[in-house]
């Protein structure tokens, strides 16, 4: 053991000299217009050694630290939130090694221990009531490499970063005041009764405790007056590559950025015509002076990391989504649909698929970046109850591969005390235009390039004002939300029926008094085929049905044998094998039947699902009866879904708003015809909002 009075005195003297000479800056933060914002926190307690100082080396049998009398210890012990920052280099990654033990001298079992377990990182916090927090993150640390850990605590959450990239976000926020901190040691853990254990082998350069959050620029060492917080920054190589080369202002060589994922990145609907975060990124690149950079958005609604029975995977279509564009960076945000039990994508499958995406990205010479999506509004539940576990898996896969993570999930929860503003959401799982703007802001803040004072990311740029979309009557505060949606793969042969009755109890789709029921299909059959049926299983005389027949579509609502609605399109040649959409929209005292977005029949009364009050069954593709299938559909039934309002506002929005330029918005959600090629939806963003695109009929699946 080498913790003695002489060494403490030497270190105290060295720290005093360093402060005088400015070696360890503790001065007030200053703001620079040309750089990131000033620090959000102040160092309360800290100690360390210069690079190369032999005293920073530990051999597993010794420790060093300070007790209750140390300068700043009392202030640190009173902190209920803040950041613990530690620099270290492990000589080996085997067994349990204590990096730092912060504890109460009266009871050393009450404290926080940051340690290595093999190549994994572990944080354990205990107090009078027992274990307050214990998490182990498999980060695959490398022996002999310098690392830096930031444990950021506040707003009910603990957020751990390794080398300036997040590796864990979890509920629970125990900090120094929760266990009565008055002692800080590095190199070993105090097991009590004079016993020290779990020794560390390697170098521990510096330990700092701050009274607030240490930001990404501070972690990377690029914040103003950074030495006051982080004298020896360590960041992933890819962070530096993107920040200093690809995001360098006025760089000489243009870059190609591919953004891919599901509907959250696609951004076709819930932005209501305003820019998605990929488009926002393109605008910010131009503000940096990189107008010639190309942004390609290949995200597709409903997709997953790897293919499933009813989705197409990013991994499986990587060449088409990314490789063919010779990208410099591929940003992947995926997982919302993987977490849905309906896609049957287990955590291990998701983990393998993410690894494959990283491998394929690097194989084409691009930098891989992962982005977590937003939290589910109101908390995870239902088919996505395990969503946070999928988000954490993305962080861990990234950590094992030294991939940068843009942690939108963590950012939204940490900065908003667990619940992001309603305005940031289009529905429970999709961000609004405001939410996409927050994604873009977090993207650039992660790389230290968000600076409104210098013209990069003016506050509120390109997002709706006053709750309105220009030239539209749709209020964003009353935005239309999806109440139900499900996609199917494979053909319907007249005997196949998809039973979605379980959704009646969780979505309220059958009790709507207004809204829109939609189905997207193709057929060459003139025979009657049920697209969507909401009915009472105990009787044949209470139902709402959308059917295809004789080249047209028909909508019928009957309650207890009394016909409430009958609308027909007549023969429109819809049995031509092409893709078509039919909608039944009820609202404002009328009910309309629409084909490919155009009204073909109207009733001067409002009739909808709630007018069949005893309905307990929801079928697609036919009606299953005890004797078989009635009115079985023959063809392809891609998707059925429901909205909380009539579809006319969307029709009005598309016709009137010049900001809606993407045909995929029209085709996917209204059914208008669009050119079909042998590919998938692609938005190419450059000098124009949409330079070019290709689309085709992928398997839609449950959407996000």
C-alpha positions in Angstrom: 0.0 0.0 0.0 1.3 3.4 -0.8 -1.3 5.7 0.5 0.5 7.6 3.2 0.8 11.1 4.6 4.0 11.9 2.6 2.4 11.1 -0.7 -0.8 13.0 0.1 1.3 16.0 1.0 3.3 15.7 -2.2 0.2 15.5 -4.3 -1.5 18.4 -2.5 1.6 20.5 -3.2 1.7 19.4 -6.8 -2.0 20.3 -7.3 -1.4 23.7 -5.7 1.5 24.4 -8.1 -0.5 23.2 -11.0 -3.3 25.6 -10.1 -0.9 28.5 -9.9 0.7 27.6 -13.3 -2.6 26.9 -14.9 -1.7 23.2 -15.6 -5.1 22.2 -14.3 -7.5 24.9 -15.4 -10.2 25.8 -12.9 -11.1 29.3 -14.2 -14.5 30.4 -15.2 -15.9 29.3 -18.6 -15.9 31.7 -21.5 -18.0 31.6 -24.6 -16.6 31.5 -28.1 -18.9 32.1 -31.1 -16.7 29.8 -33.3 -16.9 26.8 -30.9 -19.3 24.7 -28.9 -21.3 26.2 -25.9 -19.6 26.7 -22.6 -19.5 23.9 -19.9 -22.7 23.0 -18.0 -20.8 22.0 -14.9 -18.0 22.9 -12.6 -15.3 20.6 -11.0 -16.0 20.2 -7.3 -13.3 17.6 -6.5 -10.5 16.1 -8.5 -6.9 14.8 -8.5 -4.5 13.3 -11.0 -1.0 13.1 -12.4 0.8 14.4 -15.5 1.3 12.0 -18.4 4.3 9.8 -17.7 4.3 10.3 -13.9 5.2 7.0 -12.3 2.8 7.6 -9.4 -0.1 7.1 -11.8 0.9 3.4 -12.3 -0.7 0.7 -10.2 0.3 -3.0 -9.9 -2.8 -4.4 -8.3 -1.5 -4.3 -4.7 -1.9 -0.6 -4.0 -4.3 2.2 -3.9 -4.3 6.0 -3.5 -7.0 8.5 -2.4 -8.3 11.2 -0.1 -10.4 11.2 3.0 -12.9 13.6 4.7 -10.4 16.4 5.2 -9.6 16.8 1.5 -10.4 20.0 -0.2 -13.7 19.8 -2.0 -14.7 16.5 -0.4 -17.5 17.9 1.7 -19.0 19.7 -1.4 -18.7 16.5 -3.5 -20.4 14.5 -0.8 -23.4 16.8 -0.8 -24.0 16.3 -4.6 -27.3 14.7 -5.6 -26.4 14.8 -9.3 -23.3 15.4 -11.4 -20.6 13.5 -13.2 -17.8 11.2 -12.2 -15.0 11.2 -14.7 -12.0 8.8 -14.7 -9.1 8.3 -17.0 -7.4 4.9 -17.0 -5.4 2.4 -19.1 -5.6 -1.3 -18.0 -2.6 -3.4 -18.5 -4.8 -6.5 -18.6 -8.5 -7.2 -18.9 -9.0 -10.2 -16.6 -10.7 -10.7 -13.3 -12.3 -7.8 -11.3 -10.3 -4.6 -11.1 -11.3 -1.6 -9.1 -10.8 1.7 -11.0 -12.3 3.9 -8.4 -14.1 3.4 -5.0 -16.0 6.4 -3.6 -17.4 5.6 -0.2 -18.4 6.6 3.4 -15.4 6.2 5.7 -17.9 5.2 8.5 -19.2 2.3 6.4 -17.1 1.5 3.3 -19.9 -0.8 2.0 -21.9 2.3 1.3 -20.5 3.8 -1.9 -20.0 3.7 -5.6 -17.5 1.3 -7.3 -16.4 1.6 -10.9 -14.6 -1.5 -12.0 -13.6 -3.7 -14.8 -14.9 -7.3 -14.9 -12.9 -8.9 -17.6 -13.3 -6.5 -20.5 -16.6 -5.2 -19.3 -17.4 -2.1 -17.3 -19.3 -2.3 -14.0 -20.9 0.3 -11.8 -22.3 -0.6 -8.4 -23.8 1.9 -6.0 -24.9 0.8 -2.5 -26.4 2.7 0.4 -28.1 2.1 3.7 -31.1 0.4 2.0 -28.8 -2.0 0.0 -27.9 -2.0 -3.7 -29.1 1.2 -5.3 -27.8 0.5 -8.8 -25.7 -2.3 -10.3 -25.1 -2.6 -14.1 -22.4 -4.4 -16.1 -21.8 -3.2 -19.7 -20.0 -5.6 -22.1 -17.9 -3.0 -23.8 -14.9 -5.1 -24.8 -12.1 -2.9 -23.4 -8.7 -3.4 -24.9 -5.6 -3.8 -22.7 -3.0 -1.1 -23.1 -5.4 1.4 -24.6 -6.3 4.7 -22.8 -10.0 5.1 -21.9 -12.2 7.6 -20.2 -15.4 6.9 -18.4 -18.1 9.5 -17.6 -20.9 8.5 -15.2 -23.5 11.3 -15.7 -26.3 11.3 -13.0 -29.4 13.4 -12.9 -33.1 13.8 -13.6 -33.7 10.3 -12.4 -31.2 8.6 -14.7 -27.7 7.3 -14.9 -25.9 7.7 -18.3 -22.5 6.1 -18.8 -20.2 7.1 -21.6 -17.0 5.4 -22.6 -14.6 7.4 -24.7 -17.2 10.1 -25.3 -19.9 7.7 -26.6 -22.8 6.4 -24.6 -22.7 2.7 -23.5 -25.5 2.7 -20.9 -28.7 4.6 -20.0 -30.8 3.4 -17.1 -33.4 4.5 -14.6 -32.2 5.4 -11.2 -29.9 8.2 -10.2 -27.9 7.5 -7.0 -25.1 9.9 -6.5 -22.6 11.0 -3.8 -25.2 12.3 -1.3 -27.0 9.0 -1.4 -24.2 7.1 0.4 -22.5 9.8 2.4 -19.4 10.2 0.3 -16.3 11.4 2.2 -13.6 9.3 0.8 -12.3 8.7 -2.8 -9.7 6.1 -3.7 -8.4 4.6 -6.9 -6.7 1.3 -7.6 -8.4 -0.9 -5.0 -11.8 -1.3 -3.2 -12.1 -0.8 0.5 -13.7 -4.0 1.8 -13.7 -2.8 5.4 -11.6 -3.7 8.5 -8.5 -2.5 6.7 -8.9 -4.9 3.8 -8.4 -3.6 0.3 -9.2 -5.9 -2.7 -9.9 -6.2 -6.4 -6.6 -4.3 -7.4 -6.2 -2.6 -10.7 -3.2 -3.1 -12.9 -2.3 -0.2 -15.2 -2.5 3.6 -15.2 -5.1 5.8 -13.6 -4.5 9.3 -14.8 -7.2 11.5 -13.3 -10.5 11.5 -11.4 -12.9 14.4 -11.4 -16.3 15.0 -9.8 -18.5 17.8 -11.2 -21.7 19.3 -10.1 -23.5 18.8 -13.4 -23.6 17.1 -16.7 -20.3 16.9 -18.7 -21.3 17.4 -22.3 -20.1 15.6 -25.4 -17.8 18.5 -26.5 -16.3 18.4 -23.0 -15.8 14.7 -23.2 -14.0 15.1 -26.5 -11.9 17.9 -25.2 -13.2 20.6 -27.7 -15.2 22.8 -25.3 -14.1 26.3 -24.3 -11.8 26.2 -21.3 -12.0 22.4 -21.5 -9.0 21.9 -19.1 -11.2 22.9 -16.2 -13.2 19.7 -16.6 -11.3 17.3 -18.9 -7.5 17.7 -19.1 -6.9 14.3 -20.7 -9.8 13.7 -23.1 -10.2 10.3 -24.8 -12.7 9.9 -27.7 -13.4 7.2 -30.2 -11.4 7.5 -33.4 -14.6 7.8 -35.5 -15.7 10.7 -33.4 -12.6 12.6 -34.4 -12.8 11.4 -38.0 -16.3 12.7 -38.5 -15.7 15.9 -36.4 -12.4 17.0 -37.8 -12.6 15.7 -41.4 -16.1 15.1 -42.6 -17.7 17.9 -40.6 -14.8 20.3 -41.0 -16.1 23.7 -42.2 -15.5 24.4 -45.9 -13.7 21.1 -46.4 -12.2 20.5 -49.9 -13.8 17.1 -50.7 -17.6 16.5 -50.5 -18.9 13.6 -48.5 -21.8 11.2 -49.0 -23.9 10.5 -46.0 -26.4 7.7 -45.9 -29.2 7.7 -43.4 -31.2 4.5 -43.1 -33.7 2.8 -40.9 -37.5 2.7 -40.5 -40.3 5.2 -40.7 -38.8 7.3 -37.9 -35.9 8.2 -40.1 -38.0 8.1 -43.3 -40.0 11.0 -41.9 -42.7 10.9 -44.6 -45.8 11.3 -42.5 -45.3 12.6 -39.0 -43.3 15.6 -40.1 -46.4 16.9 -42.0 -44.3 18.1 -44.8 -41.5 19.6 -42.8 -37.9 18.3 -42.9 -36.9 15.0 -41.5 -33.7 14.8 -39.5 -31.8 13.6 -42.5 -32.9 16.7 -44.4 -32.2 18.9 -41.4 -28.6 17.4 -41.5 -28.2 18.4 -45.1 -29.2 22.0 -44.3 -26.7 22.1 -41.4 -24.0 20.7 -43.7 -24.6 23.7 -46.0 -24.4 26.0 -43.0 -20.9 24.6 -42.3 -20.0 25.5 -45.8 -20.3 22.0 -47.2 -23.1 22.6 -49.7 -21.8 19.9 -52.0 -22.2 17.1 -49.5 -24.9 14.5 -50.5 -27.4 13.1 -48.1 -29.2 9.9 -49.1 -32.2 8.7 -47.0 -33.0 5.1 -47.6 -35.1 4.5 -44.5 -38.3 2.5 -45.2 -41.4 2.4 -43.0 -41.9 -0.8 -41.2 -38.5 -2.3 -41.6 -36.1 -3.9 -39.1 -32.4 -4.5 -38.7 -32.7 -8.0 -40.3 -35.5 -9.6 -42.4 -38.4 -11.2 -40.7 -41.6 -12.9 -41.9 -43.2 -9.5 -42.6 -40.4 -7.0 -42.8 -37.3 -6.3 -45.0 -34.1 -5.9 -43.1 -31.4 -3.2 -43.4 -28.8 -5.9 -43.2 -30.3 -7.9 -46.0 -30.6 -5.0 -48.4 -27.5 -3.1 -47.3 -25.9 -2.9 -50.8 -29.1 -1.3 -52.2 -29.6 0.9 -49.2 -26.0 2.1 -48.7 -23.2 0.3 -50.5 -24.2 1.5 -54.0 -23.8 5.1 -53.0 -20.1 4.8 -52.1 -20.8 6.4 -48.7 -18.4 8.1 -46.4 -20.8 7.6 -43.4 -23.7 5.3 -42.8 -26.0 6.4 -40.0 -28.4 3.7 -38.9 -31.4 4.2 -36.7 -33.3 1.0 -36.3 -35.0 -1.0 -33.5 -38.5 0.3 -32.9 -40.0 -2.5 -35.1 -37.4 -5.1 -34.0 -38.7 -4.6 -30.5 -42.3 -5.3 -31.5 -43.2 -8.9 -30.7 -45.1 -9.1 -34.1 -41.8 -9.1 -36.0 -40.4 -12.0 -34.0 -36.9 -10.4 -33.8 -35.3 -11.5 -30.6 -32.6 -9.5 -28.8 -29.9 -12.0 -30.0 -31.2 -11.7 -33.6 -31.2 -7.9 -33.3 -27.7 -8.0 -31.9 -26.4 -10.2 -34.7 -28.1 -8.0 -37.3 -26.5 -4.8 -35.9 -23.1 -6.5 -36.0 -23.6 -7.4 -39.6 -24.6 -3.8 -40.4 -21.3 -2.6 -38.8 -19.3 -5.1 -40.7 -20.9 -4.3 -44.1 -20.6 -0.6 -43.5 -16.8 -0.9 -42.8 -16.4 -3.3 -45.7 -17.4 -0.5 -48.1 -15.0 1.9 -46.5 -17.5 4.0 -44.6 -17.7 5.1 -41.0 -20.6 3.4 -39.1 -22.7 5.5 -36.8 -25.7 4.2 -34.8 -28.5 6.4 -33.6 -31.1 5.4 -31.0 -34.6 6.5 -31.7 -36.9 8.5 -29.4 -38.5 7.0 -26.3 -42.0 5.7 -26.6 -44.4 8.4 -25.4 -46.0 7.3 -22.1 -43.4 4.5 -21.7 -43.0 1.1 -23.4 -46.0 -1.2 -23.3 -47.9 -3.7 -25.3 -46.0 -5.3 -28.2 -43.0 -2.9 -27.6 -42.7 -3.5 -23.8 -39.1 -4.5 -24.2 -38.1 -1.6 -26.4 -35.5 -0.1 -23.9 -33.7 -3.4 -24.0 -33.3 -3.1 -27.7 -32.0 0.4 -27.4 -29.4 -0.7 -24.8 -28.4 -3.6 -27.1 -27.6 -1.1 -29.8 -25.3 0.8 -27.4 -23.5 -2.3 -26.3 -23.0 -3.6 -29.9 -21.6 -0.2 -30.7 -19.3 -0.1 -27.7 -17.8 -3.5 -28.6 -17.0 -2.2 -32.0 -16.0 1.4 -31.1 -19.0 2.8 -33.1 -20.3 6.3 -32.3 -23.8 6.4 -30.9 -26.1 9.4 -31.3 -28.2 8.6 -28.2 -31.6 10.3 -28.9 -33.3 8.0 -26.4 -31.0 9.0 -23.6 -31.0 12.7 -24.6 -34.8 13.0 -24.7 -35.2 11.3 -21.3 -32.3 12.8 -19.5 -32.9 16.4 -20.5 -36.7 16.2 -19.9 -36.8 14.3 -16.6 -38.1 11.2 -18.3 -40.8 12.6 -20.6 -40.2 14.6 -23.7 -42.6 17.4 -24.6 -45.8 16.4 -26.4 -44.8 18.7 -29.2 -41.9 16.5 -30.1 -44.2 13.6 -31.0 -46.4 12.9 -34.0 -47.8 9.9 -32.3 -46.6 7.6 -29.5 -43.6 6.2 -31.4 -43.0 8.8 -34.2 -41.3 12.2 -33.8 -43.0 15.3 -35.2 -41.1 17.9 -37.1 -40.0 19.3 -33.8 -38.7 15.9 -32.8 -36.8 15.6 -36.0 -35.2 18.9 -35.4 -34.1 17.7 -31.9 -32.6 14.6 -33.6 -30.6 16.8 -35.9 -29.5 19.0 -33.1 -28.3 16.0 -31.1 -26.4 14.7 -34.1 -24.4 17.9 -34.5 -24.0 18.5 -30.7 -22.5 15.0 -30.5 -19.7 16.1 -32.8 -19.4 19.5 -31.4 -20.6 21.2 -34.5 -23.9 22.7 -33.3 -23.4 26.4 -32.9 -26.3 28.8 -33.6 -24.1 31.8 -32.8 -21.9 30.9 -35.8 -24.9 30.1 -38.0 -25.0 26.4 -37.6 -28.5 25.3 -36.3 -30.4 28.5 -35.6 -32.8 27.9 -32.8 -36.1 26.6 -34.2 -34.9 26.6 -37.8 -37.1 24.8 -40.3 -39.7 23.7 -37.8 -43.4 24.6 -37.6 -44.5 27.8 -36.0 -47.8 28.4 -34.3 -48.9 24.8 -34.7 -49.7 25.1 -38.4 -48.2 23.7 -41.6 -48.1 26.5 -44.2 -51.1 26.4 -46.6 -52.9 23.7 -44.6 -55.8 23.6 -42.3 -54.3 20.8 -40.2 -53.4 21.8 -36.7 -50.2 20.0 -35.5 -51.7 20.0 -32.0 -54.6 17.9 -33.4 -52.4 15.8 -35.6 -54.0 12.7 -37.1 -52.7 9.6 -35.4 -52.6 6.0 -36.4 -54.8 3.8 -34.2 -54.1 0.5 -35.9 -51.8 -0.9 -38.6 -50.7 -4.3 -39.8 -48.9 -5.5 -42.9 -48.9 -8.9 -44.6 -46.5 -10.8 -46.8 -47.3 -13.5 -49.3 -50.4 -14.1 -51.4 -54.0 -14.5 -50.2 -55.6 -17.5 -52.0 -59.2 -17.2 -50.9 -58.7 -19.5 -47.8 -56.3 -17.3 -45.9 -57.7 -15.0 -43.1 -55.6 -12.8 -40.9 -57.3 -12.5 -37.5 -56.3 -9.2 -35.7 -59.1 -9.3 -33.1 -56.6 -9.0 -30.4 -56.0 -5.4 -31.5 -59.6 -4.4 -30.7 -58.9 -4.5 -27.0 -55.7 -2.5 -27.2 -56.2 0.1 -29.9 -59.8 1.2 -29.8 -60.0 0.8 -33.6 -63.5 -0.8 -33.3 -65.0 2.0 -31.2 -64.1 5.0 -33.4 -67.0 7.3 -34.3 -64.8 9.0 -36.9 -61.6 8.3 -38.7 -60.3 6.4 -41.7 -60.1 2.6 -42.4 -57.6 1.8 -45.2 -56.4 -1.2 -47.1 -53.7 -1.5 -49.8 -54.1 -4.4 -52.3 -53.6 -5.8 -55.8 -55.8 -8.4 -57.5 -56.7 -9.9 -60.8 -59.9 -11.4 -59.5 -63.4 -10.0 -60.1 -64.8 -12.2 -57.3 -65.8 -10.7 -54.0 -63.0 -10.6 -51.5 -63.0 -9.1 -48.0 -60.2 -6.6 -47.4 -61.2 -5.6 -43.9 -64.1 -6.8 -41.8 -65.1 -5.6 -38.3 -68.0 -7.8 -37.1 -69.8 -9.6 -34.4 -68.7 -13.2 -34.3 -72.1 -14.3 -32.8 -74.3 -13.1 -35.7 -74.1 -12.5 -39.4 -76.1 -9.3 -39.4 -73.7 -6.8 -37.6 -70.6 -5.8 -39.5 -68.5 -3.1 -41.3 -66.7 -4.4 -44.4 -64.5 -3.2 -47.2 -64.5 -5.6 -50.1 -63.2 -5.7 -53.7 -65.6 -6.9 -56.3 -66.1 -6.6 -60.1 -63.2 -4.3 -60.6 -64.3 -1.9 -57.9 -64.5 -1.6 -54.1 -67.5 -1.5 -51.8 -68.1 -0.4 -48.2 -71.0 -1.7 -46.1 -72.1 -1.1 -42.5 -74.9 -3.1 -41.0 -76.1 -3.2 -37.4 -78.6 -5.9 -36.3 -79.7 -6.4 -39.8 -80.3 -2.7 -40.6 -78.1 -1.3 -43.3 -76.6 2.0 -42.2 -74.2 2.5 -45.1 -73.6 1.2 -48.6 -71.0 2.9 -50.8 -69.7 1.5 -54.1 -67.1 2.7 -56.6 -68.4 0.8 -59.5 -66.1 -0.9 -62.0 -62.9 1.1 -62.0 -60.7 -1.7 -63.4 -59.1 -2.3 -60.0 -58.7 -6.0 -60.9 -55.7 -5.1 -63.2 -53.1 -6.5 -60.9 -51.7 -3.1 -60.0 -51.4 -1.7 -56.5 -54.4 0.2 -55.2 -55.7 1.7 -52.0 -59.2 2.0 -50.6 -60.2 4.2 -47.7 -63.5 4.6 -45.8 -63.3 8.1 -44.1 -66.0 9.3 -41.7 -66.1 12.8 -40.2 -67.9 16.1 -40.1 -71.3 14.5 -40.7 -70.3 12.6 -43.9 -68.8 9.2 -44.9 -66.6 8.9 -48.0 -65.2 6.0 -50.0 -61.9 6.9 -51.6 -59.9 4.9 -54.2 -56.2 5.8 -54.6 -56.8 9.0 -52.7 -59.8 10.2 -54.7 -63.4 10.3 -53.4 -65.6 8.0 -55.5 -68.7 7.9 -53.3 -70.1 9.9 -50.4 -73.0 9.6 -47.9 -74.5 12.6 -46.1 -74.3 10.8 -42.8 -71.4 9.8 -40.6 -71.1 6.0 -40.1 -68.1 4.2 -38.7 -66.8 1.4 -36.5 -68.7 2.5 -33.4 -72.0 1.9 -35.3 -71.3 -1.8 -34.9 -71.2 -1.7 -31.1 -71.1 -5.5 -30.6 -68.2 -6.1 -33.0 -65.6 -8.4 -31.4 -63.7 -9.6 -34.5 -61.3 -8.0 -36.9 -60.4 -10.0 -40.0 -58.4 -9.2 -43.1 -58.5 -11.3 -46.3 -61.9 -12.9 -45.6 -64.3 -13.8 -42.9 -63.5 -17.0 -41.0 -66.6 -19.0 -40.1 -67.2 -22.4 -38.6 -67.5 -23.9 -42.0 -64.5 -22.3 -43.6 -63.9 -18.9 -45.2 -66.5 -16.5 -46.5 -65.7 -14.0 -49.3 -62.0 -14.9 -49.3 -59.7 -12.4 -51.1 -57.4 -13.5 -53.9 -54.4 -11.4 -54.5 -51.9 -9.4 -52.5 -53.2 -7.6 -49.4 -50.2 -5.6 -48.3 -51.6 -3.6 -45.4 -54.7 -2.6 -43.4 -54.7 0.3 -41.0 -56.8 2.9 -39.3 -56.5 6.6 -38.5 -58.1 8.7 -35.8 -59.5 11.2 -38.2 -60.9 11.3 -41.7 -58.4 11.3 -44.6 -59.6 14.5 -46.2 -57.1 16.7 -44.2 -54.2 14.7 -45.7 -55.7 15.0 -49.2 -55.9 18.8 -48.6 -52.4 18.9 -47.2 -50.9 17.2 -50.2 -52.7 19.3 -52.7 -52.1 22.6 -50.9 -48.8 22.4 -49.2 -45.8 23.1 -51.4 -43.5 21.6 -48.7 -44.7 18.0 -49.3 -42.4 16.8 -52.1 -42.1 13.1 -51.5 -44.4 10.8 -53.5 -43.9 8.1 -50.9 -46.0 10.2 -48.5 -48.8 10.2 -51.0 -48.5 6.6 -52.0 -48.0 5.0 -48.7 -50.7 6.8 -46.7 -53.2 8.1 -49.3 -52.8 5.6 -52.1 -52.0 7.9 -55.0 -50.3 6.2 -57.9 -46.5 6.7 -58.2 -43.9 5.3 -60.6 -42.8 1.8 -59.8 -39.2 0.6 -60.4 -37.4 -2.5 -59.2 -36.1 -0.9 -56.0 -37.1 0.6 -52.6 -37.9 4.1 -51.4 -34.9 6.3 -51.7 -34.7 10.1 -51.1 -31.6 11.7 -52.4 -31.1 15.1 -50.8 -28.6 17.7 -52.1 -29.1 21.2 -53.5 -32.7 20.4 -53.9 -34.9 18.8 -51.2 -35.5 15.8 -53.4 -33.1 15.2 -56.3 -34.2 11.7 -57.2 -35.9 8.6 -55.9 -36.7 5.0 -56.6 -39.4 3.0 -55.0 -41.1 -0.4 -55.1 -43.3 -2.7 -53.2 -41.4 -4.1 -50.3 -43.2 -6.1 -47.6 -44.7 -3.5 -45.4 -45.0 -5.2 -42.0 -46.0 -3.5 -38.7 -44.9 0.1 -39.1 -42.8 2.6 -37.3 
